[in-house]
Amino acid sequence: MALRIRQNRARERRESRMIFASSCVESAARKRNVSTSEMYQRMKRVGLIEGFILKCYDGLHTQSREHVTEDVLGALDIWEAKKAGQL
């Protein structure tokens, strides 16, 4: 029984993180006037979802949507510039 409870909690945590990541993609896409698909592909290309949004979930999810969106877009700009060798 205890194992099932721990498994359910772990699944709920994963689901919460994925919902949060999805909302980050949607908010960033809306702010930049691009499709969610395009924004997702850009973030995926540089590893932003796993490497920033999910990795920093504990701190990010306590902030306002506007603040998170600005942080995510700022990180995206920097990560894309680094990948392109511009930084």
MDTraj code that builds the backbone (N, CA, C; nanometers):
import mdtraj as md
import numpy as np

residues = "MET ALA LEU ARG ILE ARG GLN ASN ARG ALA ARG GLU ARG ARG GLU SER ARG MET ILE PHE ALA SER SER CYS VAL GLU SER ALA ALA ARG LYS ARG ASN VAL SER THR SER GLU MET TYR GLN ARG MET LYS ARG VAL GLY LEU ILE GLU GLY PHE ILE LEU LYS CYS TYR ASP GLY LEU HIS THR GLN SER ARG GLU HIS VAL THR GLU ASP VAL LEU GLY ALA LEU ASP ILE TRP GLU ALA LYS LYS ALA GLY GLN LEU".split()
xyz = np.array([
    [0.0819, -0.1197, 0.0000],
    [0.0000, 0.0000, 0.0000],
    [0.0865, 0.1264, 0.0000],
    [0.1890, 0.1295, 0.0834],
    [0.2771, 0.2465, 0.0904],
    [0.3488, 0.2681, -0.0420],
    [0.3877, 0.1615, -0.1069],
    [0.4540, 0.1725, -0.2368],
    [0.3611, 0.2364, -0.3389],
    [0.2364, 0.1963, -0.3397],
    [0.1387, 0.2519, -0.4338],
    [0.1190, 0.4022, -0.4086],
    [0.1165, 0.4416, -0.2835],
    [0.1018, 0.5836, -0.2491],
    [0.2218, 0.6623, -0.2997],
    [0.3423, 0.6098, -0.2778],
    [0.4637, 0.6785, -0.3264],
    [0.4642, 0.6871, -0.4785],
    [0.4207, 0.5810, -0.5442],
    [0.4161, 0.5819, -0.6905],
    [0.3149, 0.6843, -0.7408],
    [0.2017, 0.6936, -0.6764],
    [0.1005, 0.7928, -0.7149],
    [0.1518, 0.9347, -0.6952],
    [0.2193, 0.9582, -0.5857],
    [0.2752, 1.0921, -0.5605],
    [0.3812, 1.1281, -0.6629],
    [0.4651, 1.0322, -0.6969],
    [0.5692, 1.0568, -0.7975],
    [0.5052, 1.0873, -0.9328],
    [0.4010, 1.0123, -0.9684],
    [0.3311, 1.0369, -1.0941],
    [0.2669, 1.1754, -1.0933],
    [0.2065, 1.2137, -0.9826],
    [0.1455, 1.3467, -0.9715],
    [0.2490, 1.4570, -0.9843],
    [0.3677, 1.4372, -0.9253],
    [0.4751, 1.5374, -0.9383],
    [0.5191, 1.5503, -1.0835],
    [0.5362, 1.4377, -1.1525],
    [0.5756, 1.4408, -1.2939],
    [0.4691, 1.5114, -1.3774],
    [0.3441, 1.4792, -1.3515],
    [0.2347, 1.5421, -1.4258],
    [0.2316, 1.6927, -1.4019],
    [0.2500, 1.7355, -1.2774],
    [0.2508, 1.8786, -1.2453],
    [0.3641, 1.9504, -1.3182],
    [0.4799, 1.8877, -1.3221],
    [0.5941, 1.9473, -1.3910],
    [0.5692, 1.9579, -1.5417],
    [0.5082, 1.8547, -1.5993],
    [0.4820, 1.8586, -1.7428],
    [0.3742, 1.9614, -1.7767],
    [0.2745, 1.9748, -1.6927],
    [0.1726, 2.0781, -1.7133],
    [0.2366, 2.2155, -1.7051],
    [0.3255, 2.2334, -1.6088],
    [0.3959, 2.3610, -1.5953],
    [0.4808, 2.3889, -1.7194],
    [0.5552, 2.2892, -1.7661],
    [0.6392, 2.3072, -1.8851],
    [0.5534, 2.3431, -2.0055],
    [0.4401, 2.2776, -2.0187],
    [0.3492, 2.3073, -2.1289],
    [0.2991, 2.4514, -2.1210],
    [0.2662, 2.4971, -2.0022],
    [0.2193, 2.6356, -1.9885],
    [0.3310, 2.7339, -2.0201],
    [0.4551, 2.6963, -1.9899],
    [0.5687, 2.7829, -2.0242],
    [0.5834, 2.7954, -2.1759],
    [0.5708, 2.6840, -2.2457],
    [0.5792, 2.6854, -2.3918],
    [0.4679, 2.7728, -2.4487],
    [0.3467, 2.7528, -2.3999],
    [0.2320, 2.8296, -2.4496],
    [0.2481, 2.9796, -2.4228],
    [0.2896, 3.0148, -2.3026],
    [0.3057, 3.1567, -2.2688],
    [0.4163, 3.2230, -2.3502],
    [0.5263, 3.1514, -2.3678],
    [0.6375, 3.2048, -2.4460],
    [0.5971, 3.2219, -2.5926],
    [0.5230, 3.1259, -2.6453],
    [0.4766, 3.1347, -2.7844],
    [0.3845, 3.2551, -2.8014],
    [0.2942, 3.2720, -2.7094],
    [0.2007, 3.3845, -2.7162],
    [0.2762, 3.5182, -2.7104],
    [0.3746, 3.5263, -2.6208],
    [0.4520, 3.6507, -2.6044],
    [0.5313, 3.6848, -2.7308],
    [0.5819, 3.5817, -2.7997],
    [0.6616, 3.6031, -2.9210],
    [0.5793, 3.5967, -3.0488],
    [0.4500, 3.5759, -3.0365],
    [0.3621, 3.5687, -3.1542],
    [0.4020, 3.4584, -3.2512],
    [0.4321, 3.3404, -3.1976],
    [0.4635, 3.2239, -3.2799],
    [0.3740, 3.1087, -3.2342],
    [0.3672, 3.0046, -3.3130],
    [0.2862, 2.8889, -3.2753],
    [0.3520, 2.8150, -3.1582],
    [0.2694, 2.7420, -3.0844],
    [0.3253, 2.6627, -2.9751],
    [0.4185, 2.5545, -3.0297],
    [0.3877, 2.5040, -3.1473],
    [0.4725, 2.4028, -3.2089],
    [0.6113, 2.4594, -3.2390],
    [0.6153, 2.5795, -3.2959],
    [0.7447, 2.6423, -3.3252],
    [0.8228, 2.6686, -3.1967],
    [0.7547, 2.7195, -3.0941],
    [0.8235, 2.7476, -2.9680],
    [0.8753, 2.6193, -2.9052],
    [0.7941, 2.5151, -2.9070],
    [0.8373, 2.3863, -2.8523],
    [0.9623, 2.3369, -2.9247],
    [0.9634, 2.3447, -3.0575],
    [1.0784, 2.2977, -3.1346],
    [1.2037, 2.3788, -3.1018],
    [1.1888, 2.5097, -3.0874],
    [1.3043, 2.5934, -3.0511],
    [1.3589, 2.5550, -2.9143],
    [1.2693, 2.5362, -2.8189],
    [1.3125, 2.4991, -2.6835],
    [1.3748, 2.3604, -2.6825],
    [1.3153, 2.2684, -2.7552],
    [1.3675, 2.1323, -2.7627],
    [1.5066, 2.1299, -2.8259],
    [1.5249, 2.2092, -2.9303],
    [1.6525, 2.2120, -3.0033],
    [1.7697, 2.2481, -2.9122],
    [1.7466, 2.3357, -2.8149],
    [1.8554, 2.3771, -2.7261],
    [1.8483, 2.3112, -2.5882],
    [1.7500, 2.2236, -2.5673],
    [1.7395, 2.1519, -2.4403],
    [1.6835, 2.2341, -2.3256],
    [1.6073, 2.3380, -2.3581],
    [1.5585, 2.4302, -2.2562],
    [1.4531, 2.3691, -2.1644],
    [1.3702, 2.2816, -2.2168],
    [1.2628, 2.2256, -2.1344],
    [1.3218, 2.1408, -2.0223],
    [1.4073, 2.0482, -2.0562],
    [1.4703, 1.9639, -1.9535],
    [1.5754, 2.0408, -1.8740],
    [1.6578, 2.1180, -1.9443],
    [1.7730, 2.1821, -1.8816],
    [1.7451, 2.3084, -1.8036],
    [1.6297, 2.3692, -1.8241],
    [1.5979, 2.4917, -1.7516],
    [1.4603, 2.4841, -1.6866],
    [1.3561, 2.4639, -1.7652],
    [1.2199, 2.4694, -1.7110],
    [1.1983, 2.3597, -1.6062],
    [1.2267, 2.2352, -1.6416],
    [1.2049, 2.1263, -1.5464],
    [1.3113, 2.1247, -1.4373],
    [1.4334, 2.1557, -1.4737],
    [1.5422, 2.1573, -1.3749],
    [1.5194, 2.2645, -1.2685],
    [1.4649, 2.3773, -1.3082],
    [1.4432, 2.4897, -1.2162],
    [1.2974, 2.5019, -1.1719],
    [1.2220, 2.3959, -1.1893],
    [1.0790, 2.3962, -1.1580],
    [1.0494, 2.4480, -1.0174],
    [1.1227, 2.4000, -0.9183],
    [1.0928, 2.4368, -0.7798],
    [1.0950, 2.5870, -0.7586],
    [1.1869, 2.6570, -0.8216],
    [1.1926, 2.8018, -0.8088],
    [1.0990, 2.8733, -0.9043],
    [1.0915, 2.8245, -1.0260],
    [1.0110, 2.8924, -1.1274],
    [0.8616, 2.8888, -1.0980],
    [0.8108, 2.7742, -1.0528],
    [0.6651, 2.7616, -1.0406],
    [0.6065, 2.8471, -0.9281],
    [0.6926, 2.9068, -0.8473],
    [0.6429, 2.9947, -0.7406],
    [0.6301, 3.1395, -0.7879],
    [0.6773, 3.1680, -0.9089],
    [0.6771, 3.3036, -0.9623],
    [0.5516, 3.3305, -1.0449],
    [0.5275, 3.4561, -1.0757],
    [0.4138, 3.4920, -1.1604],
    [0.4376, 3.4412, -1.3024],
    [0.3292, 3.4205, -1.3746],
    [0.3387, 3.3746, -1.5133],
    [0.4228, 3.4721, -1.5959],
    [0.4031, 3.6014, -1.5758],
    [0.4782, 3.7014, -1.6520],
    [0.6280, 3.6902, -1.6245],
    [0.6627, 3.6738, -1.4985],
    [0.8040, 3.6629, -1.4614],
    [0.8651, 3.5356, -1.5198],
    [0.7931, 3.4253, -1.5089],
    [0.8421, 3.2984, -1.5637],
    [0.8600, 3.3097, -1.7145],
    [0.7636, 3.3699, -1.7819],
    [0.7712, 3.3843, -1.9273],
    [0.8939, 3.4656, -1.9663],
    [0.9184, 3.5750, -1.8957],
    [1.0367, 3.6566, -1.9246],
    [1.1655, 3.5781, -1.8990],
    [1.1705, 3.5035, -1.7898],
    [1.2889, 3.4221, -1.7598],
    [1.3121, 3.3157, -1.8663],
    [1.2047, 3.2490, -1.9061],
    [1.2157, 3.1427, -2.0065],
    [1.2614, 3.2004, -2.1404],
    [1.2027, 3.3120, -2.1810],
    [1.2424, 3.3726, -2.3089],
    [1.3851, 3.4272, -2.3041],
    [1.4240, 3.4828, -2.1917],
    [1.5626, 3.5285, -2.1773],
    [1.6598, 3.4130, -2.1879],
    [1.6268, 3.3023, -2.1196],
    [1.7126, 3.1839, -2.1271],
    [1.7150, 3.1288, -2.2690],
    [1.6000, 3.1258, -2.3356],
    [1.5942, 3.0762, -2.4730],
    [1.6846, 3.1584, -2.5648],
    [1.6783, 3.2891, -2.5534],
    [1.7631, 3.3748, -2.6367],
    [1.9116, 3.3448, -2.6138],
    [1.9495, 3.3305, -2.4880],
    [2.0904, 3.3036, -2.4549],
    [2.1315, 3.1650, -2.5036],
    [2.0490, 3.0650, -2.4797],
    [2.0825, 2.9282, -2.5186],
    [2.0896, 2.9140, -2.6699],
    [2.0007, 2.9829, -2.7420],
    [2.0067, 2.9768, -2.8880],
    [2.1322, 3.0476, -2.9395],
    [2.1675, 3.1608, -2.8790],
    [2.2877, 3.2330, -2.9203],
    [2.4130, 3.1473, -2.8935],
    [2.4160, 3.0800, -2.7798],
    [2.5298, 2.9928, -2.7483],
    [2.5400, 2.8793, -2.8495],
    [2.4267, 2.8197, -2.8814],
    [2.4269, 2.7087, -2.9771],
    [2.4734, 2.7559, -3.1149],
    [2.4412, 2.8795, -3.1489],
    [2.4812, 2.9353, -3.2780],
    [2.6248, 2.9887, -3.2747],
    [2.6887, 2.9804, -3.1585],
    [2.8269, 3.0271, -3.1459],
    [2.8397, 3.1780, -3.1375],
    [2.7312, 3.2440, -3.1019],
    [2.7326, 3.3903, -3.0929],
    [2.7714, 3.4396, -2.9527],
    [2.7834, 3.3503, -2.8580],
    [2.8249, 3.3899, -2.7220],
    [2.9442, 3.3088, -2.6794],
])
top = md.Topology()
chain = top.add_chain()
for i, resn in enumerate(residues, 1):
    res = top.add_residue(resn, chain, resSeq=i)
    for name in ("N", "CA", "C"):
        top.add_atom(name, md.element.get_by_symbol(name[0]), res)
traj = md.Trajectory(xyz[None], top)
